[in-house]
Amino acid sequence: MAPVPPGIRLLVSFNRDQWYRALTFALTFLLYTSFHLSRKPISIVKSELHRNCSSATELATVASSGSGHQEPSVSSLHTDVDCSWKPFDKSNYKQLLGAMDYSFLCAYAVGMYLSGIIGERLPIRLYLTVGMLTSGLFTCLFGLGYVYNIHNLTFYIVVQVANGLVQTTGWPSVVTCIGNWFGKGRRGLIMGLWNSHTSVGNILGSLIAGYWVSSNWGMSFIVPGLIIAAMGVVCFLFLIELQVWLSLLDHLQGSKSWNGANGHTEVYLQYKDNKNQSYDTELLLPRDSMCVPLQPVVVVKSKSEPSAISFMGALRIPGVIEFSLSLLFAKLVSYTFLFWLPLYITKAAHLDAKRAGDLSTLFDVGGIVGGVLAGVTSDKLGKRASTCAVMLLLAAPMLYGFSMISEFGLGPTIGMLLVCGGLVNGPYALITTAVSADLGTHKSLKGNARALSTVTAIIDGTGSVGAAVGPLLAGLLSAGGWHRVFYMLMTADFLALLLLLRLVMKELTSSKSRPISAVE
């Protein structure tokens, strides 16, 4: 008999719970990758909405004179009309582009506080599915502005606001799912790897948007919109929110032949009379005359289950306020790069929109490494706040160096993009994932895991305020020179560091090193 192939032996060595845990990890990774993939196109398309019209005119003139014909070429005829997309063809285009960013991010910040509270009270699978489908719709609508030749600023602002609101369904939902499936043991490493979906989504969004940006920028939005909508369908079909549902499935599979065993036909009726059961849980129970016997029933919800935590109750968890405010400034820096880096590279390095978009992905590559490094380091040292503080301390001088060295060629720019990406996104990734999950399962909650969604929403919602302010300030300050933008970013970085000092001191003065010591 032939031996079993080693690959098959490896596959069967994992039990069913491990396979479902891997499925949840991969599925939530792909789901939130699609969220960031749909946010990235606006930063790539900015340089196309307002192009360098003088350069375009010169190129058209050269092409026309070189042809030897007296009639103007087609490109020169449309240079004045097509060079920039109205209303972004005026001198205040930076302020208008900044307003579009602000409208999305402000709606996202406001909606995030509500999203976590709503998410705790609804089935996460359905909540996330609806959010992804509607986000795909509004992302496509922005691209249809090109298809139908829409030049009304109000249209783009309204679409951005609506998209910002529905995108808040994503983060609290996926963090809650991943927190339910993975314990605290190696949470920094696991979530550091998992949080690379942010950078992967940004990279894919840049490449997809960059492919069409110069020929048909509407497709730069329509394709990502279709992708996130398709992933919403995948979410509806496969997402398992709680591990306990697998036990429920086991009992149901073993109860197909049971019909009121031992005379306990009242059990199922009692379940149906309970109005507090969720829709998803009800779907897993038998229908019609099939009844679950008394002994194997798994109670998913009961009257004694802890209620959802209040907003003020979540704020009273030690460390929530400090990490939330620190994330405000850390996310300000990260999202300023997210929305303005391609345009900055276009102006500083004199590259076209596609090459600038491709080059900007290196910042996200560095962010992947930085997020994993922050998670591994914080797991090993048991000091989340101290890990963030060190990276923030190193990030400030690197930001200054990037502003100086980006004018000296492509090689130094590539190196600084990787370094800055790691140092900027490392603390941001750690706070929004491992720290949020730690605080959402804090010992003061006494096992009330339903608080995770609210705590995650408060932390990321506060950070999203910075994400809204940063790109807006960048649009205003860049009119006086890009050096002002970098001074703003360095200031925000130092403020994020200062807000963590109390937690850092608590970690350093603790008698022994242990995981999440600052938030226990």
N, C-alpha and C positions, 0 to 999 in steps of 0.2 A: 504494500500500500504506500502510495507516494506521501511524503511528509507534507504537513500543512504549511503553506507559504508564510514566511515571517511577517509579511504585511497583514495577512488575515489574522495571524496570532495577535498582532498588535491591536487590530481593530476589536477583536473579541475580548481583549484584556480590560477594556473599559466597560463599566456597568451602565445601565440605562440612565441613571441620574447624571452621570458624567457626560453622557452624550447630549442630554437635554440642557445641561449647563453650558456645554460648548455651543449648542444651537442658539441659546439665549444670548451668549456673548457675541457670536457672529451676526445674528439677526439685528440686535440693537446697534451694533457697530455699523452695519450697512444702512440701517434706518436713519441714524443721525448723520452719517456721511452724506446722504441725499439732502438733508436739511442744509448743510453747509455748501454743498454743491450748488444749490439753488440760490444761495445768497451771494456767491462770488461774482457772477457775471457783471453786476453793476460797476464794480471796480475796474473790470477789463474794458467795458464799453465807454467809460468816461472819456478816455482819450479819443474816442471816435465821435462822441457827441459834440466835442469841441476840438477840432483839429487845427493844426498850424496852417491857417489859410494862406499866409504869405508864401510859405514853402510850396504849397499846392499850386498856387498861381504861377510861380516861377517854373515848376516842373511842366505845367500845362503849356506855358509859353515856349519853353525849349522844345517840347515835343511838336508843337505847331510849326515853329520856324524850321525845324529839322526836316519836316515832311516836304517842304518846298511848295505847298499849296497856299493859296491866299485865303481859302475858307478856313475859319476856325474849326478846330477838331471838336469832337463830341465832348471830350473831357474838359476842354477849356470853356465850352459853352455852359457847362454845369458846375464849374469850379465855385462860382460865387454862391450858387444855390445849394449845392450838395456838400460843400466843404465842412460845414457844421450843421448840426441838427437844431433847428429852432425849437424852443426859445433859448438854447444854450450857445447861441452864436454871438452873444453880446460880451462886453468886457467884464460883466459881473457873473460870468459862467461858473466860477469857483464857488461863489455864494449860492447859486442855484443848485449846483451839484451837491454842495454841503447840506442844503435844505432837504434834498431827497434822502440823503443818508439819515439826517436827523429825524425825518418823518417816520422812517422805518424803525429806527432804533428807539425812538421815544415811545412809539406804540408798543414795541417789544418789551421795553422796561416796565411800562404800566401794566401791560397784559400779563407779564410774568408773575407779579404778585397775586393776581387772581387765578392764574393757571394752576398753581400748586394746590390752592384750596379747592378748586373745582375738581382737579384730578384725583384727590383723595376720596371724593364722593361719587365718582363715576368709574365704570370699568375702563381700565387703562387701555386695553386693546382697542375698544371702540373709540375712545377719546382721541387716541393717537392716530387712528385711521382717518377719522373725519378731519383732523388737523392737517394731515399730509395731503389729502385729496384737495382741500380748499387752498392749501399753499401752492400746490401745483397749478390750480386754476389761476390764481393771482399772478404767479410768476409768468405763466403763458400770456396773460393779459398785457403785461408790460411789453413783452416782445411783439404783441399784435399792434402796439402803437407804431412800430415801424411798418408792418404790413399794410395798415390802413392809413398811414401817413398822418398820424396824430401829432400835433405840435402844441397842445394845450398842457401847460405845466400842472394845472389842477388834476388832470387825468393821472399823470404819473405820481403825484403826491398821494392821491386817494388810493391808488393801487398799492403803493408802498406802505401806507398806514394799515390797510386791510391785511396785507401779507405779514407785516410785523406782528399783528395781533394773533393770527392763526398759527404762526411759527412758534409761539410760546407753548404750544401743546407738546413740543418735542422733548425739551431737556428734562423737565421734572418726570416725565413718563419713563424715559429710557434709564435715567439714574435710579429711579425707584425699582424698576425691573432688575437691573444689574445688582443693586444693593440687596434685593430679596434673595438672589441666587448665590451671592458670594459673601463669605464672612470676612472678618477683620484680619485674618491671618497674614495674607500677603496682598492686602487691598491696594497698597501704593503701587506695587508692580503691576497687578492685574489691571487696575484702572489707568495706570500710566500707558500701558499698551493699548487699552480700550479707547482711551481719549485721543489716540492718534487719528480717530475718525475725523476730528476737526481739521487737521492738516491734510489728511487724504481727501476730504471733501473739497477743501480749498484748492488743492492741486488739480483734481479732476475738473472742478468748476472753471479754473483758469484755462486748462487745456481745451475743454469743450467750447467755452466762450471765445477763446482766442482763435479757434478754427474758423469761426464765422464772422468775427468782429469786423473785418475789413470789407467783406463782401455783402453780408446781410446780418447786421447785429441783432435783428429780431429773433433769429434762430438761436442766438447766444442765450436767450431767455426761454424760448419755447422748448428746446430739447431738455434742459434741466428741469423745467416744469413738468414735462411728461415723465421724466425719471422719478421724481419724488412722488408723483401720483401713482405710478406703477408700484413703488415700494410701499405705498399706503395699502394697496390691495394685498401685497405679500404680508404686511403686518396683520391685517384682518384674518388671514388664513392660518398663520403659524405662531403668533406671539403667545407665549405662556407666561402670565404675570407672576404666579406664585408656584413654588415647588410643591405645595401641598395638593395642588390640583392633580398631580400625577398619582398620588395615593387614592384620590377620589376616582380617577379613571380605573385604577386597579380593582377597586371594590365593585365598580359598575360592570367591568368585564367579567367578573366572577359571579355576578348576580343576574345574568341573562335568563337563567332557568328558574329564578326565584319568583314566586308569586304569593306574597304574603306568608313567607316561611315562618313557622312557629306561631302563626296567628297574629303577627305584628303588622297587619295591614294599615294600622293607624299612623305608622311612622312617616310614610310618604305624605299622607294627608296633612299631618302636622307641619311637615316642611313646606308644603304648598301654601298653608295658611300663614306662614311667616312672611310678612310683607317687606322685611328688611333684607331679603336675599337679593344678591346682584343678578343681573340678567345673564352674565357669563356662567355663573355657578348653576343657575337653573337649567341652562342648556346641557350641562353635563349629567343631569338627573334623568331617570327613565320616565317614560310617558305612559298614558293610558292605564292599563291594568297592571303594569309591571311595578312592583314595590320593592323597596330596599329593606332587608331584614334589620332588626334593631341593632344587633351587635356590630356589623361592619360599617355602619354609617360614619362618615367623617364629617364633622361639623366645621364648615368653613367660616360661618358667621354665627354669632349668638348674641343674646342680649347682654351677656357679660363682657363682650369684646370692648376694648377701650375705644372711646370715641375719637374722631379726628381732632388733632391739636389746633388750638386757636393761633391767630397771628401773634398776639402778645405772648402767648405761652412759648412759641418757638423762639421769640426774641430773648426770652429769659434763659435759654440754654447757654451755658458758659462757652464763650468763644464765637458765637454766631455774629454778634455785632462787629467785633474786631475783624474777623475774616471777611465779612460782607463789605465793610468800608475799604479794606485793603484791596479786595477784588475790584471795587469801583475804579480805583486808579490803575490797577494792573490791566484791567480789561479796556480802559481808555487807551492805553498804549497799544495793546494788541489789535483792537479794532481800527485804530487810526492807520496802522500798517495794512490791515485787511482791505480797507476801502480806498486808501490813497497811495499805497506803494507803487502800483503799476504806473500811475500818472506821474509820480515823482521820478521813477526811472526813465520814463519817456522824456521828461524835461531835462534831467541831470545828465543822462547818458546818451541822449539824442537817438533813441531807438523808436521803431514803430510800435504800434499797439500790440501786435502779436508777440514780438520778441520781448517786449517789456513784461507782458503777462506771463510768458514762459519763464523769464528770469525771476519774477516775483515768487514763483513756486519754491525757490530755494529757501525762502524765509520759512515756509511751512515744513520743508524737509528738516530744517534745524529744529522746528517746533516739535516734531515727532521725537527726535532724540532727546530734546530737553524735557519733554513730558515723562518719558520713560526713566530718564536719569533722576528726575526729581522724585518719582515714585519709589524707585529702588533705594535711593539714599534715605528717604524718610522712613521706609520700612526698616532699614538696617539700623539707623540711629534712633528710631522711635521719636523723632522730633519733626513734625510737619511744619510748624511755624519757623523754626530755625532754618530749615532747608529753603523755604520760600525767601527768607530774609537774605540769605547769602546770595541767591541768584539775582534778587532785586538789586543788591549792592553792586554786583558785577555788571548788571545790565546798563546802568546809567552811563558810566564812562564809555562803554561799547557803543551806545547810541550816539554819543558825541563823535566817537571815532568814525562811525558809519557816515555821518553827515560830512566829515572832512575827506574821507578816503574815496567816497563814491564818485568823485570827479577825476580820479587818477587811473581810470581804466577798468576793464571788465574783470580781470583777475582779482584785485583787491575787493571789488564790490561783491563778487561771489563769496569770498571768504567771510566778509563781514555780515552778509545776509544770513549765512548758516549760523554764525555765532550769535548774532542778535536774535534770530528766530528761536534758538534754544533757550537763551536767558530770559526773553520776554514771555514766551509761551509756557515755560516750565512752571513758574509759580501759578500762572493762570490755570493751567491744566490741573495742578495738584489741588488747588482750592475748590474748583468746580466739581471735582470727582471724589477723590479719597477723603478730603476734609469734609465735604458736604455729606458723604455717606457716614463718616464717623459721627458727625454732629446729629444727623438724623436718626442714629441708633444710640444716642448718648444714654449713659446709665441712669440719668435723672428721669428719663422717659419710662423707666420700669417696663421695658419690653414692648412699648407701643410703637410698632414698626410703621404705623400709618402716618407718623409725623415726618417720614423721610421726604415725601413729596413737597410738603409745605416748607420745610427747612431748605431743601434744594432750591425751591422757587424764590425764597427770600434772599439767599446768597447770590444766586445768579441774577435775580431781578435788580438787586442793588448794583451788581457789577454792570448790568445793562444800562444803568443810568450813565455810568462812565463811558460805556460803548456808544451811547447817543451823543454825549457832549464832545468826545474826542474828535470824531470826524467833522462835526460842526465847527469846532475851534480851528481845526486844520484848514478848513475852507476859508475861514476869515483871516487867519494868520499868514497863510501862504501868499496872500496878495502882497504882503510886505517882505517876502523872502522866505525860502524854505528853512533857513536857520532858526526862525522864530518857532516853527513847528517842532523842531528838535529840542529847543529849550523847554517848550511846553511838555514834551514827552519825558524829558529828564526830570522835570519838577514833579510830574505825576508819579514817576518811578520812586523818587525819594519819599513822597507822601505815603505810598503803599508800604514802604519799608517802615516808616515811623509808626504806622498804625498797628504793626505786628510786634513792636518792641516789648509790650507788656507780656504777651504770650511767649516771646523768646526768652525773656528773663525767667518766666515761670518754668520753662523747660530746662534752662541751664542750671537753675537752683534746685531742681528736683533731686531727690536722693538717689534714684536709679533710673536708668534709661529704659523706657518701655514705649510701645506704640501709642501714638496720639496722646501723649502725656499732657499736652497743652489744652486738650479739649475734653479730658475726662473729669 
